[in-house]
Amino acid sequence: MSGAGSAVEAAAFDRLDQDVSLATVFQDVPEDTMPPVVIIGDISAEPFTDDPTDPDRKVTLTITTITAGEERLPCSDIQDEVEASLGALRIDRDGWALAFRSLGSDAQLIGDASGYVGTTTFEIIAFKQD
């Protein structure tokens, strides 16, 4: 992962761990952990330009929410906390200026109807600080 991706992951975890009250936040979920959980998911970073020396990046971050039960509301409530926490976040982290923007979210019933899996996606503009 790029330096920008690592900074995004660290900033997102710290902020979500502080702000999310309806679930436990993980980067790596321990085996046998019961829902509700919020997981720092996929992170991808791409350069702004074709210049290989340009460190600035556009980063995409997916946050996964897992809840138990047949109702969507608990998953949606947690996703609301995630979006409120990160949706307009501006923060300096590990030598990067990060600007988060929410791209949206969805929640789907798990195949056996035992709960919901939600995803919330963010785009982050990451500028390397001098």
C-alpha positions in Angstrom: 0.0 0.0 0.0 1.2 3.5 -0.7 2.2 5.9 2.0 -1.0 7.8 1.3 -3.0 4.6 1.7 -1.4 3.8 5.0 -2.1 7.4 6.3 -5.7 7.0 5.2 -6.1 3.7 7.0 -4.6 5.0 10.2 -6.6 8.2 10.2 -9.9 6.4 9.4 -9.3 3.8 12.1 -8.5 6.3 14.8 -11.5 8.5 13.9 -14.0 5.6 13.6 -12.7 4.0 16.8 -13.4 7.4 18.5 -16.7 8.2 16.9 -18.6 4.9 16.3 -20.6 3.9 19.4 -22.9 1.2 18.0 -20.2 -1.3 16.9 -16.6 -2.3 17.5 -14.1 -1.0 14.8 -11.4 -3.3 13.4 -8.7 -3.3 10.9 -8.4 -7.1 11.2 -11.3 -8.8 12.8 -10.4 -11.6 15.2 -11.9 -15.0 14.4 -15.2 -15.7 16.1 -16.0 -12.0 16.7 -19.7 -11.4 16.8 -21.5 -8.5 15.1 -21.9 -5.6 15.1 -18.5 -4.7 13.6 -17.1 -2.0 11.4 -14.1 -3.0 9.3 -11.6 -0.9 7.6 -11.9 -2.6 4.2 -10.4 -2.2 0.7 -8.0 0.7 0.1 -6.7 1.7 -3.3 -4.6 4.6 -4.3 -3.9 6.1 -7.7 -1.7 9.0 -8.8 -3.1 12.3 -9.9 -0.7 12.6 -12.9 1.5 10.6 -15.2 4.5 12.1 -13.4 6.1 9.2 -11.5 7.7 11.7 -9.0 4.3 13.2 -8.0 3.5 11.7 -4.6 -0.1 13.0 -4.4 -2.8 10.4 -4.6 -6.6 9.9 -4.9 -7.5 7.1 -2.5 -10.7 5.0 -2.4 -11.6 3.5 1.0 -14.4 1.0 1.7 -15.8 0.6 5.2 -17.7 -2.6 5.8 -20.4 -2.9 8.5 -21.8 -6.3 9.6 -24.8 -6.6 11.9 -26.9 -9.5 13.1 -30.7 -9.8 12.8 -33.4 -9.5 10.2 -33.7 -5.7 10.4 -31.8 -3.2 8.2 -32.0 -0.4 10.7 -29.1 -1.3 13.0 -26.8 -1.5 9.9 -28.1 1.8 8.6 -27.6 3.5 12.0 -24.0 2.3 12.2 -23.4 3.5 8.6 -24.8 6.9 9.6 -22.2 7.1 12.3 -19.4 6.1 9.9 -20.5 8.8 7.4 -20.8 11.4 10.1 -17.3 10.5 11.3 -15.5 10.5 8.0 -17.7 12.2 5.4 -16.2 15.7 5.6 -13.0 14.9 7.5 -10.0 17.1 6.9 -6.9 15.9 8.8 -3.1 15.9 8.6 -1.7 12.4 9.2 1.8 11.0 8.8 3.0 13.7 6.5 -0.2 13.7 4.4 -3.0 16.3 4.1 -6.2 14.2 3.8 -9.6 15.3 2.6 -12.4 12.7 2.8 -15.7 12.7 0.9 -18.5 10.2 1.1 -19.4 8.4 -2.2 -22.4 6.6 -0.7 -23.4 3.5 1.0 -25.6 0.4 0.7 -26.7 -2.5 2.9 -27.7 -6.0 1.8 -29.3 -8.9 3.6 -26.9 -11.8 4.1 -27.9 -14.9 2.1 -29.2 -16.8 5.1 -31.1 -13.7 6.4 -29.0 -13.7 9.6 -28.0 -10.1 9.3 -26.9 -7.3 7.0 -23.6 -6.3 5.3 -23.2 -2.7 4.5 -20.5 -0.9 2.6 -19.7 2.8 2.8 -17.3 4.2 0.2 -15.1 7.3 0.5 -12.8 9.2 -1.8 -9.8 10.8 -0.2 -7.6 13.4 -1.8 -4.1 12.9 -0.3 -1.5 15.6 -0.7 2.1 14.9 0.4 3.2 17.6 2.8 6.7 19.0 2.5 
